[in-house]
Amino acid sequence: MELNWQDEFVRAWRDRARQGRLPHAVLLAGPPGVGKRSAAIWIACQSLHIDDCAALPTHPAEPPDHPDLRWVSPVDDKKTIGIEQVRDLVSDLSLTAYAGSGKVAIIEPANVMTINAANSLLKTLEEPPGDALLVLIADRVGRLPATIFSRCQRINIGLPSHADAMAWLNRLHPGGAWADALRVAGGAPIAAIAALDDLETSSTMARDFNALGRGEGSAVEIAARWAKLDPGFVLNWLAQQVKLAAIARSAGRDSAVGVAIDDSVLRRMDTRNLFCYLDIINRLRGQPAGSYNVQLTMEGLLIDWVSGLKDCDPDGSIDGMNLMLAGR
């Protein structure tokens, strides 16, 4: 199904193509669930002159079977893209294209490349061989080395309006609880598809989080329940909620669309501390799986929330991060 909110991106790309100003290295950035992978596949189809290329990027994102397209992602159960993967890619790009329309390499997610892998890619990003095009996809551009960032043309894939997102989801599956799913997903339609299955869990977590914010319940008991969930899901939910809350507070509001945190709880939190808390959650999200004690981490984060984030230090950490490090 076509992602109609990407029509502006498509028009801009076609304009560049007509003017002969297409970049040789692109960074597709934006929040999870807006269709960056679909956009990358559409770019590949255009660059390789694939006949059945759709007018707009589509979902689900299915890479075409083409000999001149390479897709580089973490292999097996690894969480990173290693130097050998990048070296193999660089070597492959130096070979002659099979179909004569150049080559396209998609690296996804680019922000999980190791430092050595990223360094191995620098020369190729600056001077790709032949008609090669490199497309990097990143949900979190802040984790990309500046040397990579500066060698790519950044294209932001943004969120659609709430009305457009709801219309698209209702065409995809009429009658779904899309309003709630879209709220949980932060307005990202594709992320809302997965969020639909997690609505009950998200609702329970919101009740727990608000109870602790009001000084009710036990952080240790709630952490024990949360530790049984997927850590990535929990940290992503926390990051989304705290980000929306911090933005609302910085704008002088005590509530915002998508924030499951009660107004009375949010009013207790200092804006600076909310951003500090978000930074710590994001650092945890960047830790490899198994590198920290999940139970201790959840306890630390929730204890800090109970305290109103009073001990948050932007130059250091709060108890949650210290507990995480102690449990490694």
CORURBEL-V726956 format. One record per backbone hydrogen bond with DSSP energy under -1.0 kcal/mol. CO is the residue of the C=O (numbers start at 0). NH is the residue of the N-H. If there is no record, write none. Layout:
# CORURBEL-V726956
co=CO nh=NH
co=CO nh=NH
This chain:
# CORURBEL-V726956
co=0 nh=58
co=1 nh=3
co=2 nh=5
co=3 nh=6
co=5 nh=9
co=6 nh=10
co=7 nh=11
co=8 nh=12
co=9 nh=13
co=10 nh=14
co=11 nh=15
co=12 nh=16
co=13 nh=17
co=14 nh=18
co=15 nh=20
co=16 nh=19
co=23 nh=133
co=24 nh=152
co=25 nh=135
co=26 nh=154
co=27 nh=137
co=28 nh=156
co=32 nh=189
co=34 nh=38
co=35 nh=39
co=36 nh=40
co=37 nh=41
co=38 nh=42
co=39 nh=43
co=40 nh=44
co=41 nh=45
co=42 nh=46
co=43 nh=47
co=44 nh=49
co=49 nh=52
co=56 nh=2
co=63 nh=65
co=65 nh=68
co=67 nh=103
co=69 nh=105
co=71 nh=107
co=74 nh=77
co=80 nh=113
co=81 nh=85
co=82 nh=86
co=83 nh=87
co=84 nh=88
co=85 nh=89
co=86 nh=90
co=87 nh=91
co=88 nh=92
co=91 nh=94
co=102 nh=132
co=103 nh=69
co=104 nh=134
co=105 nh=71
co=106 nh=136
co=108 nh=111
co=109 nh=112
co=111 nh=80
co=113 nh=117
co=114 nh=118
co=115 nh=119
co=120 nh=124
co=121 nh=125
co=122 nh=126
co=128 nh=131
co=132 nh=104
co=133 nh=25
co=134 nh=106
co=135 nh=27
co=136 nh=109
co=139 nh=142
co=140 nh=143
co=144 nh=148
co=145 nh=149
co=147 nh=150
co=148 nh=151
co=152 nh=26
co=154 nh=28
co=160 nh=164
co=161 nh=165
co=162 nh=166
co=163 nh=167
co=164 nh=168
co=165 nh=169
co=166 nh=170
co=167 nh=171
co=168 nh=172
co=172 nh=175
co=175 nh=177
co=176 nh=180
co=177 nh=181
co=178 nh=182
co=179 nh=183
co=180 nh=184
co=181 nh=186
co=182 nh=185
co=184 nh=187
co=187 nh=191
co=190 nh=194
co=191 nh=195
co=197 nh=201
co=198 nh=202
co=199 nh=203
co=200 nh=204
co=201 nh=205
co=202 nh=206
co=203 nh=207
co=204 nh=208
co=205 nh=209
co=206 nh=210
co=207 nh=211
co=208 nh=212
co=209 nh=213
co=210 nh=215
co=211 nh=214
co=217 nh=221
co=218 nh=222
co=219 nh=223
co=220 nh=224
co=221 nh=225
co=222 nh=226
co=224 nh=227
co=225 nh=228
co=229 nh=233
co=230 nh=234
co=231 nh=235
co=232 nh=236
co=233 nh=237
co=234 nh=238
co=235 nh=239
co=236 nh=240
co=237 nh=241
co=238 nh=242
co=239 nh=243
co=240 nh=244
co=241 nh=245
co=242 nh=246
co=243 nh=247
co=244 nh=248
co=245 nh=249
co=246 nh=250
co=247 nh=252
co=248 nh=251
co=255 nh=258
co=261 nh=265
co=262 nh=266
co=264 nh=267
co=265 nh=268
co=269 nh=273
co=270 nh=274
co=271 nh=275
co=272 nh=276
co=273 nh=277
co=274 nh=278
co=275 nh=279
co=276 nh=280
co=277 nh=281
co=278 nh=282
co=279 nh=283
co=280 nh=284
co=281 nh=285
co=283 nh=286
co=287 nh=290
co=292 nh=296
co=293 nh=297
co=294 nh=298
co=295 nh=299
co=296 nh=300
co=297 nh=301
co=298 nh=302
co=299 nh=303
co=300 nh=304
co=301 nh=305
co=302 nh=306
co=303 nh=308
co=304 nh=307
co=308 nh=311
co=312 nh=315
co=317 nh=321
co=318 nh=322
co=319 nh=323
co=320 nh=324
co=321 nh=325
co=322 nh=326
co=324 nh=327
